[in-house]
Amino acid sequence: MTPLSWLRSSQAHAATSHANVGTDGRRRLPRCRIGAVAALFAALTALPGAQAQDFPSRPVKIIVPFPAGGTADVMPRIFGERLAKKWGQPVVIENRAGAGGNIGAEAVAKAEPDGYTLLAAPPPPLVINQNLYPKLGFDPTEFVPIVIMGRVPNALVTNAKFPADSVAALIAAAKASPGKITSATQGNGTTSHLTSELFQLMAEVKFQHVPYRGSAPALTDLVAGSVDIMFDNLGVSLPLVKSGQLKLLAVATPKRMAALKDVPTIAETLPGFESAAWFAIVAPPKTPQAIADKINADVNEALQQGDIIQRLDQLSAEPIGGTPQATAAYMREEVERWHKVIKAANVRLDQ
């Protein structure tokens, strides 16, 4: 028996067994019992399951802690459109960039835990920054994991006039001129930055780090020739490669991508090299699990739709989905993996 059906049964029983008789001869429930039943009904309808059943009843805001234009911004917009149709409520994407994603993450961490404010983010604020910043305005482990929308492999791209045409040639050039080759990144502590550091560790070379605030401004300077190379996710850089504005030297997947069979992997030169950017949705701490489960189910449903899969493919993204529990486990693995890179490369925020 469900809580609400039990309540109705209790109300009926109370009305026949404990009623008073009024002056008009009708039996009435005592005031004390009316109050008790009303309180019980209010409590039951406020349960997480009841809240999730009605969710959402008003607009939902998804905060992206990075600038507009990159994959971190595009991907939640794709799912936001689908969820808005599913829910019959607007889904608003709000960019709050800064401090490696910490500003947006802190805003969500302090939001009401009711599912109406969510965080959509790549790894930095969720699994990387805790290894870099001495103090955060939030505890990343207290977010309620919901789902990973997709994962995009990182790739090594250069400006069109850069002389090296292969990973081996880049390594040779870097060894010949230590610290001369400039490596643009999405910012300090981003997966772009850490992928560059991982490459330098494994290849035993040194680049000059040039941090930006997101992919878009970094790629603009890369196209212009102001910087030499970049480890970026394919979601935004691949169109620039196809248009001839950038060169794609290699991808950071374990095996060659089916859609880019002629493009080698970095692992073919540096065995074991692998790096990808993933994009997760999490909720504020103490958000009821029933609400997280509902959002998770609706995102997983979206991942079965042909138009969503097609749009993810345009971003070179692999659909992920899965349960909130699987999302939490994957994020824990990522904390450990990037912690090792940060420690080995002695990565600091001022690099």
Disulfide bonds with the S-S distance in Angstrom:
none
